[in-house]
Every structure is written in structure tokens, then in C-alpha cells.
């Protein structure tokens, strides 16, 4: 039972958040709070280009924590704005389960900070499209892949 939904301000995340909020059981509406810190990392000059075109050599978009695409953001660049979201969540302890709806690259930054991972551990996370995280007071992190082609569901404990 989700008590609050934190969403990136980007359209697809807001739409997903509102659909999930409307589908929750019971009469109580679940609030959707827009968290600017969850905006996806900028890909700069590669924005809206096919990955295969931007990464012709098959390399990763951001192989290291400080690496950034031309004109874009690194994971490190995203830490300052995501840190504010992490602090907000920690201050909300006791509020029940919170659903976080973001985007693949910024979610990696969030996971690093929330789970207190090293940069090396964080860049090894494979963040699929369609992943949703449910957080609870015990810092239990549940990743649900909601894509139509997969039934993966992972639980991470700290």
C-alpha cells in the first residue's frame, strides 16, 4: 500500500505516477509530489539521438561517475539535485511506503545515495526502462520491472 508517490517532472514519469496513484486500493487519493531532482541526466548534444548513433563504438554513455556526454551531465553532476530528494525521503520516515518514479540514469544516482554505494558499485547497476522502486522505512528497496516483456522483480536489502 503506497502512501506517497515522488515523480520526476518529465511527462512520462508524471503520467505513470498519476496512473499508479489512481489505481491504488481504497478511497484515499495518493498524492503525487513532483521532485525536480529526479529529472533525467542530460545527454547534451546526444539528446534525442538513437543510442547506436551516438555511441557508434559500442561504449557506455557514462562509463565512469565523472564521465559525461558532450554538453551533458555526468552522474556526479546529478548528485547535488538528487541529494535533496534523498534528504526529503529520510525526513519522511514513518510515512509508509513511497513510490519513486524517475528515469534510468538519474535512478542510478539515487540508488548510489540511498543505498550508500561506492561510485564503482553504482556504475555497475543495470537500470532497465520500466523499473519502479518502492522504498520503506527499513530502507528496503524493491525494484519492479513493469515492462510487458519481463517478469523480473528484485528485492534489495541494506
C-alpha positions as CSV (number, residue, x, y, z in Angstrom):
1,X,0.0,0.0,0.0
2,X,1.7,3.2,-1.2
3,X,1.3,6.3,0.8
4,X,3.1,8.8,-1.4
5,X,4.5,9.0,-5.0
6,X,7.5,11.0,-5.8
7,X,7.9,11.7,-9.5
8,X,10.3,13.3,-12.0
9,X,8.7,16.4,-13.6
10,X,9.2,14.9,-17.0
11,X,5.9,14.0,-18.8
12,X,6.2,10.2,-19.0
13,X,7.1,9.9,-15.3
14,X,4.2,12.2,-14.2
15,X,1.8,10.3,-16.4
16,X,3.0,7.0,-14.9
17,X,2.8,8.4,-11.4
18,X,-0.8,9.6,-11.8
19,X,-1.9,6.3,-13.3
20,X,-0.4,4.4,-10.4
21,X,-1.9,6.8,-7.9
22,X,-5.4,6.4,-9.4
23,X,-5.1,2.6,-9.3
24,X,-4.3,2.3,-5.6
25,X,-6.9,0.5,-3.5
26,X,-9.2,2.3,-1.1
27,X,-10.8,5.7,-1.1
28,X,-7.8,7.8,-0.1
29,X,-6.1,9.6,-3.0
30,X,-2.4,9.1,-3.2
31,X,-0.5,12.3,-3.6
32,X,1.9,12.7,-6.5
33,X,4.8,15.0,-5.5
34,X,6.9,16.4,-8.3
35,X,10.6,16.2,-7.4
36,X,12.8,18.3,-9.7
37,X,15.8,16.4,-8.5
38,X,14.6,13.3,-10.4
39,X,14.8,14.9,-13.8
40,X,16.8,12.6,-16.1
41,X,20.5,13.4,-16.6
42,X,21.1,15.5,-19.8
43,X,22.7,13.7,-22.7
44,X,23.7,17.1,-24.2
45,X,24.4,17.0,-27.9
46,X,23.3,13.4,-28.0
47,X,19.8,14.2,-26.7
48,X,17.0,12.5,-28.7
49,X,19.5,10.7,-30.9
50,X,19.4,6.9,-31.2
51,X,21.9,5.3,-28.8
52,X,23.5,3.4,-31.6
53,X,24.2,6.6,-33.5
54,X,25.6,8.5,-30.5
55,X,27.7,5.5,-29.3
56,X,28.9,4.2,-32.6
57,X,31.8,2.4,-30.9
58,X,29.5,0.5,-28.5
59,X,30.8,2.2,-25.4
60,X,28.7,3.2,-22.5
61,X,27.1,6.6,-22.4
62,X,28.7,7.3,-19.0
63,X,31.3,4.6,-18.3
64,X,32.6,6.3,-15.1
65,X,30.9,8.5,-12.4
66,X,32.5,11.7,-13.7
67,X,32.1,10.9,-17.5
68,X,29.6,13.0,-19.4
69,X,28.4,13.1,-23.0
70,X,29.4,16.2,-24.9
71,X,27.4,19.1,-23.4
72,X,25.6,16.8,-21.0
73,X,25.7,15.8,-17.4
74,X,27.7,13.1,-15.5
75,X,26.4,11.0,-12.6
76,X,28.4,13.3,-10.4
77,X,26.6,16.4,-11.8
78,X,23.3,14.8,-10.8
79,X,24.3,14.1,-7.2
80,X,23.6,17.6,-5.9
81,X,20.0,17.6,-7.0
82,X,19.3,14.0,-6.1
83,X,20.8,14.5,-2.7
84,X,17.9,16.9,-1.9
85,X,15.4,14.1,-2.8
86,X,17.2,11.6,-0.6
87,X,17.2,14.1,2.3
88,X,13.4,14.7,1.8
89,X,12.8,10.9,1.9
90,X,14.8,10.4,5.0
91,X,12.9,13.2,6.7
92,X,9.6,11.4,5.8
93,X,10.4,8.3,7.7
94,X,7.3,6.9,9.3
95,X,5.2,7.9,6.3
96,X,4.8,4.4,4.9
97,X,5.8,3.1,1.5
98,X,6.9,5.7,-1.0
99,X,7.0,5.1,-4.7
100,X,9.7,6.8,-6.7
101,X,9.2,7.3,-10.4
102,X,12.2,8.5,-12.3
103,X,14.5,7.6,-15.2
104,X,17.3,5.1,-15.7
105,X,20.4,7.3,-15.4
106,X,19.1,9.5,-12.5
107,X,17.8,6.4,-10.7
108,X,21.4,5.1,-10.6
109,X,22.4,8.3,-8.9
110,X,19.5,7.9,-6.5
111,X,20.5,4.3,-5.7
112,X,24.1,5.3,-5.0
113,X,23.0,7.8,-2.5
114,X,20.1,5.9,-1.0
115,X,22.0,2.6,-0.6
116,X,25.3,4.3,0.2
117,X,27.1,2.6,-2.7
118,X,30.5,3.5,-4.0
119,X,30.8,5.1,-7.4
120,X,32.2,1.8,-8.8
121,X,29.2,-0.2,-7.4
122,X,26.7,2.4,-8.7
123,X,28.0,2.4,-12.4
124,X,27.6,-1.3,-12.5
125,X,23.8,-1.1,-11.9
126,X,21.9,-2.0,-15.0
127,X,18.8,0.2,-14.9
128,X,16.1,-1.1,-17.3
129,X,13.4,1.1,-18.7
130,X,10.2,0.4,-16.9
131,X,11.8,-0.2,-13.5
132,X,9.9,1.1,-10.4
133,X,11.3,1.3,-6.9
134,X,9.3,1.0,-3.7
135,X,11.1,2.3,-0.6
136,X,10.1,1.6,3.0
137,X,11.3,2.8,6.4
138,X,13.7,-0.1,6.7
139,X,15.4,1.1,3.6
140,X,14.1,-2.0,1.8
141,X,14.3,-1.3,-1.9
142,X,12.2,-3.2,-4.3
143,X,12.7,-2.9,-8.0
144,X,9.8,-4.0,-10.1
145,X,10.2,-4.2,-13.9
146,X,6.8,-3.2,-15.3
147,X,7.7,-3.7,-19.0
148,X,5.4,-6.1,-20.8
149,X,8.2,-8.4,-21.8
150,X,9.6,-9.2,-18.4
151,X,8.5,-10.6,-15.1
152,X,11.6,-9.6,-13.1
153,X,11.2,-8.4,-9.6
154,X,14.2,-7.8,-7.3
155,X,14.4,-7.0,-3.7
156,X,17.5,-5.3,-2.3
157,X,18.2,-5.1,1.5
158,X,20.7,-2.9,3.2
